[in-house]
Amino acid sequence: MEDTEGPDVELELRSWQAAGLPDDRADHIWRLYESLTHELAYALCEQLRLILEPTLATRLKGDYRTGKRLNMKKIIPYIASDYTKDKIWLRRTRPSQREYQILIALDDSRSMAESHSIHLAYQTLALVSKALTRLEAGDIGIAKFGQDVQMLHGFDGTSFSDQAGIEVIKSFHFDQKATNVLSLVDTSLRVLELARERRSVGSSTAADLWQLEIIISDGMCQDHDKLRAVLRKAEEQRVMIVFIILDSLHTKPGSSAQGSILLMEKAEFKTVDGKMELQLERYLDSFPFEYYVVLRDVEALPQVLSATLKQFFERISEE
């Protein structure tokens, strides 16, 4: 699909950028990206449905004379009652949908300003937002970040429509001077905490609310140790964070892979035999995010993103 349609859409994007990103063409650009990723959005939606729907039933609960699993807490009272208190079984009483709130955060910094990077970023944004909207798994929020963090579409119950998508891309200029991922994660946790509190006011199922944040960026971030501390807090708050690393920033089709984040190294002082030595290590070896995807081709996204989410939900189902 990219070979036949992608270059034309990217050409339209370059023209829009050259014209100064006029608002009256934003709707045309957004619809181009929706059309470009339409089939992939459907594929991602169906893969996510397979992952999320098995979690839609409520947990085993209740006191029943028949059921799927014994309630071990009831066994001793059952025996002590001379086997008369026989409501010792658990059931899934109703197919209640687990609720999700999903925040998509897109990097608006200068490092993303190269046109092919923006092309991949917009494809990813259109693909993920459309798939999640079609899935109807919960509320979707959109944020941009760089030096600062700004919510562009909040968790106020408003669906993420085509018009919302148009308003979102109007807000991106890819000119922020820094990429403060630590501030993003810290701010987004507060946003998600408030969204959870608002949902709990009007819902009896707030305890079954799961929150997911998808960060779309070039992967360049500082303060790895501080980030790990904030990410532990995210896990405690039952927030999963997936980092989609756009690896097109230095690698275009047919170009050398020397600039790939997969090959990038960073220098770090380490103590060796009591002495401080400067050593090189792979950048991704110390990347603080447990769940991340390195993306060069948007067509790979449905498979790799769904595999990453599947890994997460399989892990929490075992806890």
C-alpha positions as CSV (number, residue, x, y, z in Angstrom):
1,M,0.0,0.0,0.0
2,E,2.8,2.4,0.9
3,D,4.4,2.0,-2.5
4,T,1.3,3.1,-4.4
5,E,-0.3,5.6,-2.1
6,G,2.3,6.7,0.4
7,P,4.4,8.9,-1.8
8,D,1.4,10.9,-3.0
9,V,0.2,11.5,0.6
10,E,3.7,12.5,1.7
11,L,3.9,14.9,-1.2
12,E,0.6,16.5,-0.1
13,L,2.1,16.8,3.4
14,R,5.2,18.5,2.1
15,S,3.0,21.0,0.1
16,W,1.0,21.7,3.2
17,Q,4.1,22.3,5.3
18,A,5.6,24.5,2.6
19,A,2.4,26.6,2.6
20,G,2.7,27.2,6.4
21,L,0.2,24.5,7.5
22,P,-2.9,26.5,6.7
23,D,-6.0,25.4,8.7
24,D,-8.2,25.2,5.7
25,R,-6.2,22.3,4.3
26,A,-6.0,20.3,7.6
27,D,-9.3,18.4,6.8
28,H,-7.9,17.3,3.5
29,I,-4.6,16.1,5.0
30,W,-6.4,14.2,7.9
31,R,-8.7,12.5,5.5
32,L,-5.8,11.4,3.3
33,Y,-4.1,9.8,6.3
34,E,-7.4,8.1,7.3
35,S,-7.8,6.7,3.8
36,L,-4.2,5.6,3.7
37,T,-4.4,3.6,6.9
38,H,-8.0,2.5,6.5
39,E,-7.3,-1.2,5.9
40,L,-4.5,-1.3,8.5
41,A,-6.9,0.3,11.1
42,Y,-9.4,-2.5,10.5
43,A,-6.7,-5.1,10.9
44,L,-5.4,-3.6,14.1
45,C,-9.0,-3.3,15.4
46,E,-9.7,-7.0,14.9
47,Q,-6.4,-8.0,16.4
48,L,-7.1,-5.9,19.5
49,R,-10.6,-7.3,19.7
50,L,-9.1,-10.8,20.2
51,I,-6.9,-9.5,23.0
52,L,-9.3,-7.2,24.8
53,E,-12.6,-9.2,24.6
54,P,-11.5,-12.2,26.7
55,T,-11.1,-9.7,29.6
56,L,-14.7,-8.4,29.2
57,A,-16.3,-11.0,31.6
58,T,-16.4,-10.1,35.3
59,R,-14.2,-11.9,37.7
60,L,-15.5,-15.0,39.4
61,K,-17.5,-14.0,42.4
62,G,-20.5,-14.8,44.6
63,D,-21.8,-17.7,46.7
64,Y,-23.5,-20.4,44.6
65,R,-24.4,-24.1,45.0
66,T,-22.9,-24.7,41.5
67,G,-20.3,-22.9,39.6
68,K,-16.9,-22.9,37.8
69,R,-14.5,-22.8,40.7
70,L,-14.5,-23.5,44.5
71,N,-14.3,-20.5,46.8
72,M,-11.5,-21.8,49.1
73,K,-12.5,-19.4,51.8
74,K,-15.9,-21.2,52.1
75,I,-14.5,-24.7,52.5
76,I,-13.8,-24.7,56.2
77,P,-17.2,-23.1,57.1
78,Y,-18.8,-25.7,54.8
79,I,-17.2,-28.6,56.7
80,A,-17.9,-27.0,60.1
81,S,-21.6,-26.7,59.2
82,D,-21.8,-30.4,58.7
83,Y,-22.0,-29.7,54.9
84,T,-25.1,-27.6,55.1
85,K,-23.6,-24.2,54.1
86,D,-23.0,-25.4,50.6
87,K,-22.9,-22.1,48.7
88,I,-19.2,-22.7,48.0
89,W,-18.9,-22.0,44.3
90,L,-17.9,-19.0,42.3
91,R,-19.4,-17.9,39.0
92,R,-19.0,-15.2,36.3
93,T,-22.4,-13.6,36.9
94,R,-22.6,-11.3,33.9
95,P,-20.6,-10.3,30.8
96,S,-19.6,-6.9,32.0
97,Q,-17.2,-5.0,29.7
98,R,-13.9,-3.9,31.3
99,E,-13.5,-0.2,30.6
100,Y,-10.5,1.4,29.1
101,Q,-9.1,4.9,28.8
102,I,-6.4,5.3,26.2
103,L,-4.1,8.3,25.8
104,I,-2.2,8.8,22.6
105,A,0.8,11.2,23.0
106,L,2.6,12.5,19.9
107,D,6.0,14.2,20.0
108,D,5.8,17.8,18.7
109,S,9.5,18.6,19.1
110,R,11.9,19.8,16.4
111,S,13.6,16.4,16.2
112,M,10.4,15.2,14.5
113,A,10.3,18.0,11.9
114,E,11.8,16.1,9.1
115,S,9.0,15.4,6.7
116,H,9.3,11.7,6.4
117,S,9.1,11.4,10.2
118,I,5.9,13.5,10.3
119,H,4.5,11.3,7.5
120,L,5.1,8.2,9.6
121,A,3.8,9.9,12.8
122,Y,0.5,11.0,11.1
123,Q,0.0,7.5,9.7
124,T,0.5,6.1,13.2
125,L,-1.8,8.6,14.8
126,A,-4.6,8.0,12.2
127,L,-4.2,4.2,12.3
128,V,-4.2,3.8,16.1
129,S,-7.0,6.4,16.8
130,K,-9.2,5.0,14.1
131,A,-8.7,1.4,15.3
132,L,-9.5,2.2,18.9
133,T,-12.5,4.3,17.9
134,R,-13.9,1.4,15.8
135,L,-13.2,-1.0,18.6
136,E,-15.3,1.0,21.1
137,A,-13.2,-0.2,23.9
138,G,-13.4,3.1,25.9
139,D,-12.5,6.7,25.9
140,I,-9.6,8.1,23.8
141,G,-7.5,11.2,24.7
142,I,-4.9,12.9,22.5
143,A,-1.9,14.9,23.7
144,K,1.1,16.6,22.2
145,F,4.4,17.0,24.0
146,G,7.9,18.6,23.7
147,Q,9.0,21.2,26.2
148,D,5.4,21.2,27.5
149,V,2.5,18.9,27.5
150,Q,-0.9,19.9,26.1
151,M,-4.1,17.8,25.9
152,L,-5.8,18.2,22.5
153,H,-8.7,15.8,23.1
154,G,-9.7,15.0,26.6
155,F,-11.5,12.3,28.5
156,D,-14.8,14.2,28.6
157,G,-17.0,11.6,27.0
158,T,-16.7,13.1,23.5
159,S,-16.0,10.5,20.9
160,F,-12.9,10.9,18.7
161,S,-14.6,11.9,15.4
162,D,-13.2,13.0,12.0
163,Q,-13.6,16.6,13.1
164,A,-11.7,15.9,16.3
165,G,-8.9,14.4,14.2
166,I,-8.8,17.5,12.0
167,E,-8.6,19.8,15.1
168,V,-5.7,17.6,16.5
169,I,-3.4,17.9,13.4
170,K,-4.0,21.6,13.3
171,S,-2.2,21.8,16.7
172,F,1.0,20.2,15.6
173,H,3.9,22.3,14.3
174,F,6.9,20.2,15.3
175,D,8.9,23.1,16.6
176,Q,9.2,22.7,20.3
177,K,12.8,23.0,21.4
178,A,13.1,20.0,23.7
179,T,11.6,16.5,24.2
180,N,10.7,16.2,27.9
181,V,9.5,12.6,28.1
182,L,9.8,12.7,31.9
183,S,7.4,15.6,32.1
184,L,5.0,13.9,29.7
185,V,4.8,10.7,31.8
186,D,4.4,12.6,35.0
187,T,1.7,14.9,33.5
188,S,-0.2,12.1,31.8
189,L,-0.4,10.1,35.0
190,R,-2.1,13.1,36.7
191,V,-4.4,13.4,33.7
192,L,-5.3,9.7,33.8
193,E,-5.8,9.8,37.6
194,L,-8.3,12.7,37.2
195,A,-10.0,10.8,34.3
196,R,-10.3,7.7,36.5
197,E,-11.8,9.8,39.3
198,R,-14.4,11.3,37.0
199,R,-15.3,7.9,35.7
200,S,-15.7,6.5,39.2
201,V,-18.3,9.1,40.0
202,G,-20.7,7.9,37.4
203,S,-19.7,4.2,37.1
204,S,-19.9,1.2,39.4
205,T,-17.2,-0.5,37.5
206,A,-14.4,2.0,38.1
207,A,-12.4,-0.8,39.8
208,D,-12.3,-2.6,36.4
209,L,-11.0,0.5,34.6
210,W,-7.6,0.0,32.8
211,Q,-5.6,2.8,31.3
212,L,-3.2,2.7,28.4
213,E,-0.8,5.4,27.1
214,I,0.7,5.1,23.7
215,I,3.7,7.5,23.1
216,I,4.7,8.2,19.5
217,S,8.2,9.7,19.3
218,D,11.7,9.3,18.0
219,G,12.7,7.6,21.2
220,M,15.3,10.2,22.3
221,C,14.8,10.8,26.0
222,Q,16.9,11.8,29.0
223,D,16.7,11.1,32.7
224,H,16.4,7.3,32.3
225,D,16.7,6.7,36.1
226,K,14.1,9.2,37.0
227,L,11.8,7.8,34.2
228,R,12.1,4.3,35.7
229,A,10.8,5.7,39.0
230,V,7.8,7.4,37.4
231,L,7.1,4.3,35.3
232,R,7.0,2.2,38.5
233,K,4.4,4.6,39.7
234,A,2.5,4.1,36.4
235,E,2.4,0.4,37.0
236,E,1.1,0.9,40.6
237,Q,-1.7,3.0,39.1
238,R,-2.5,0.2,36.6
239,V,-1.4,2.3,33.6
240,M,0.3,0.5,30.8
241,I,2.7,2.7,28.7
242,V,3.7,1.6,25.2
243,F,6.4,3.6,23.4
244,I,6.3,3.5,19.6
245,I,9.7,4.6,18.4
246,L,9.6,6.1,14.9
247,D,12.9,4.9,13.4
248,S,12.5,6.9,10.1
249,L,14.2,10.0,11.4
250,H,17.6,9.0,10.0
251,T,16.6,6.1,7.7
252,K,14.5,6.6,4.6
253,P,13.8,3.8,2.1
254,G,17.0,2.9,0.4
255,S,19.3,4.9,2.8
256,S,22.0,3.6,5.1
257,A,20.8,2.2,8.5
258,Q,23.7,3.8,10.4
259,G,21.4,6.4,12.0
260,S,19.0,3.8,13.2
261,I,18.1,3.8,16.9
262,L,18.8,0.1,16.9
263,L,22.5,0.9,16.3
264,M,22.8,4.1,18.4
265,E,25.2,4.1,21.3
266,K,25.6,6.4,24.3
267,A,28.6,7.1,26.5
268,E,28.4,6.6,30.2
269,F,30.9,6.7,33.1
270,K,31.2,3.4,35.0
271,T,33.3,2.3,37.9
272,V,35.8,-0.4,36.8
273,D,38.3,-1.7,39.4
274,G,37.7,1.4,41.5
275,K,38.3,3.8,38.6
276,M,35.8,5.8,36.5
277,E,35.9,4.8,32.9
278,L,33.9,6.1,29.9
279,Q,32.2,3.2,28.2
280,L,29.8,2.9,25.2
281,E,26.6,0.9,25.4
282,R,23.7,0.4,23.1
283,Y,21.1,3.2,23.7
284,L,18.2,0.7,23.8
285,D,20.0,-1.5,26.4
286,S,19.1,1.2,29.0
287,F,15.8,2.4,27.5
288,P,13.5,2.8,30.5
289,F,10.2,1.7,28.9
290,E,9.5,-2.1,29.2
291,Y,7.0,-2.1,26.4
292,Y,8.3,-0.5,23.2
293,V,8.1,-1.0,19.5
294,V,10.7,0.2,16.9
295,L,8.7,1.2,13.8
296,R,10.0,1.9,10.4
297,D,7.0,0.8,8.3
298,V,3.5,1.5,9.4
299,E,2.2,-1.7,7.8
300,A,4.0,-3.6,10.6
301,L,2.2,-1.7,13.4
302,P,-1.0,-3.8,13.8
303,Q,1.1,-7.0,14.3
304,V,3.8,-5.6,16.6
305,L,1.4,-3.4,18.7
306,S,-1.1,-6.1,19.2
307,A,1.7,-8.5,20.1
308,T,3.0,-6.1,22.7
309,L,-0.5,-5.5,24.2
310,K,-1.1,-9.3,24.3
311,Q,2.1,-9.8,26.2
312,F,1.0,-7.2,28.8
313,F,-2.5,-8.6,29.2
314,E,-1.2,-12.1,29.5
315,R,1.1,-11.0,32.3
316,I,-1.6,-9.2,34.3
317,S,-4.0,-12.1,33.9
318,E,-1.5,-14.3,35.7
319,E,-1.1,-11.9,38.7
